[in-house]
Amino acid sequence: MKPNYRRCVSCRKVGLKEEFWRIVRVFPSGKVQLNEGMGRSAYICLQQSCLQTAQKKNKLGRSLRASVPEKLYQTLWQHLPPNNPPKQI
């Protein structure tokens, strides 16, 4: 079976599906949530810099074509892996 590759909406890095968070706009309700349900999906790295850029520039919202609730961003910030330094640009 071929591995599943995905791309981060923030830094555009390609990697295995397990290396990313999956954000889903659930069909047909349009609710945006973390890693549950079927519908339009966007993927983001587990990096502080990627999350910061995605939130600041609304990259998740544009990719999902829906508004992303602030509560979801707060959940993502809480689930960042410890000792994860920001990437140098």
N, C-alpha and C positions, 0 to 999 in steps of 0.2 A: 504494500500500500504506500502511495506517495505521501510525503509529509505535507501538512497544511501550512502554507506561508501566508503571512499577513503583513500589512504596512501600517506604521504609526502615522496618524493624521497630523502629528506635530512635527517630528523630525524626519519623516519619510523613510525611516529605517525598515528594512525587510527582515523578518525573522519568523521563527516558528510560532504558531498560534498560542502556545502555552506561555510565551514571553510577554504577552500583552494583556491589558484589561479589555474586555468586550463591553461596549456601551450599545444598548439596543433601543430603537424606537419600535415599540411593540405594535403589531398590526392586529386588529384595526383600531385599537383605542388611541394610539399615538403617544402613549405614556413612554417616557424615557427612563430606562433603569439599567442597572449594572448586571450584565451577564445572565439575564433570564429572559426567556421567551423567544418567539420567532418574529422576524421583521428586519428592517434595515439596521445594519450594524456598522460601527466604527471601532477601530482599535487604537489604543494608546499605550506607549511604553510605561514601564514602572519607574520612570525617572522624574525627579522633581522638576527639572527644567522643561521636560515635555508637557507635564501637567500644567505648569505655570504658563507656558506659551499657549497651550490649547485653551485655557480659561481666559487669558488676556485677549486673544485674537478670535475667540469664539469658533475655533476650528471644529470642535465636536458638533456644535449647533449647525454649522454650515454643512458638514458632512452628512448629518442625520436629517437635515432639512426640518429641524424642529428646535424649539428652545430647550436648553438643558437646565434643569432646576439647580439652584444654588446648593441645595441639600445633597445632591449627587456629587458635586465638586467637594463638599466638605467630607463626604464619605471616602472619596478617593484620596484626599489629603491624609486622612486618618489611617488609610491602609497602605501608605507608602512604606516600602521596606526600610528598616533602620540602617543608618550609616550609608546612605545613598547620596554621595556628593553630586552637586549639579554638574552637568557636562560643560566643558569649555567650548565656546563657539569661536 
